[in-house]
Amino acid sequence: MAESAEAPKLVYLVTGGCGFLGEHVVRMLLEREPRLRELRVFDLHLSPWLEELKTGPVQVTAIQGDVTQAHEVAAAVSGAHVVIHTAGLVDVFGRASPETIHKVNVQGTQNVIEACVQMGTRLLVYTSSMEVVGPNIKGHPFYRGNEDTPYEAVHKHPYPHSKAQAERLVLEANGRKATWPGCTCWWPGSWSSGPRSWVVKCTSAMTSRPIRATRISTWSSW
């Protein structure tokens, strides 16, 4: 009797992998993705805890780089099957300049998209923000809504504006030359590591069947 073919071994790249969200994604992938062959952690500043992850069965590759530098992003993406883009500049207090926010959040996301297209990486997860939806400047509530609920979102501040622009780039790029399915994920401000968490849902959907560009919401109570 012929042995069943082994499941393909996958290479994941997590941008911003040393940030708060990125670290949780990295650790969850190591715990829950049985087909993981290599996990690349791309960040401007590499954290010491990465060293402890290099002793396990999965190859963990730390890559120091900047998402605003297209050539660095392309080198990190090359050969990756799945890219999870969590890198970004979060600024809700106006401490960073609008130019810097745009460069990191919008141009950085564009660099990731172009690298995926050029390198043939078909699966991209982009972490958006609840700031993209609102509340709007009129204070209208968003009650029991979903991704298709009409809502007038006007972004006057640089950070939500940049995240909205970046999200549009990801959704518009779906179906381009590399024909990669996109997945835009909302992270509402609380982390869940259980089986219903958004990371588990996204990675499971991506690695088991093709999906179209979509938003996956995991709204929670504040």
PyMOL commands that set and color helices and strands:
alter all, ss='L'
color gray80, all
select helices_A, chain A and resi 20-32+50-53+70-77+98-119+130-132+158-173+198-208
alter helices_A, ss='H'
color red, helices_A
select strands_A, chain A and resi 10-15+36-43+59-64+82-85+123-127+182-185+215-216
alter strands_A, ss='S'
color yellow, strands_A
deselect
rebuild
show_as cartoon
